[in-house]
Amino acid sequence: EAGVVQSPRYKIIEKKQPVAFWCNPISGHNTLYWYLQNLGQGPELLIRYENEEAVDDSQLPKDRFSAERLKGVDSTLKIQPAELGDSAVYLCASSLVGQGSTDTQYFGPGTRLTVL
Amino acid sequence: AQTVTQSQPEMSVQEAETVTLSCTYDTSESDYYLFWYKQPPSRQMILVIRQEAYKQQNATENRFSVNFQKAAKSFSLKISDSQLGDAAMYFCAYRSPYNNNDMRFGAGTRLTVKP
């Protein structure tokens, strides 16, 4: 079974430029998460989707960050414009919530963003 | 809000020896889930072990086992017969079944395995 796929793995941009990250969850998983991981820290949730609906986006800086999950499968996280402080690793995870599942989250390899 | 504390930023173990990583958490909930994830330099977070709070029996997965002390809010990870491939960052995580399945991570412990 394929795991969570993310692209790109690395991205270097100049400040004020836009950037987008893509995530393809594990097949059949109804819940998708985007996390931000700063160097030397644990991941912090940015947004959580159940199918197409964003059910928790309280930590997403909405002035510059946006996300979408069309058709309840793939998701895109966008930053526009990027700031120096956005340099971090962006992790995507997915899980199967309900239906007697364990709700365990499985993570992708992340995208390392460097803003110059 | 729940918090997760990993008090050991770095740990080191000799190959084939046993090491224990500490984790404590703060919660007022009675039902929850606890996890240990491993993150090697490739950055892929890999699930090591999972524990449901309502289960008194400590979870085990091959060389990995936990010591879950609910009253003390402690959830340590023991790695037996350490291997070079165990070297990684280890994150303890707490998940609430009530608050949108919100998961909180500790700051991590970097484990080094010496040959």
Interface residues (C-beta under 8 A of the other chain):
Chain A: G3 T31 G40 Q41 G42 P43 E44 L45 R48 V55 D56 V89 L91 A93 S95 V97 T102 D103 T104 Q105 Y106 F107 G108 P109 G110 R112
Chain B: V4 Y33 F35 Y37 S42 R43 Q44 M45 I46 L47 R50 F91 A93 R95 P97 N100 N101 D102 M103 F105 G106 A107 G108
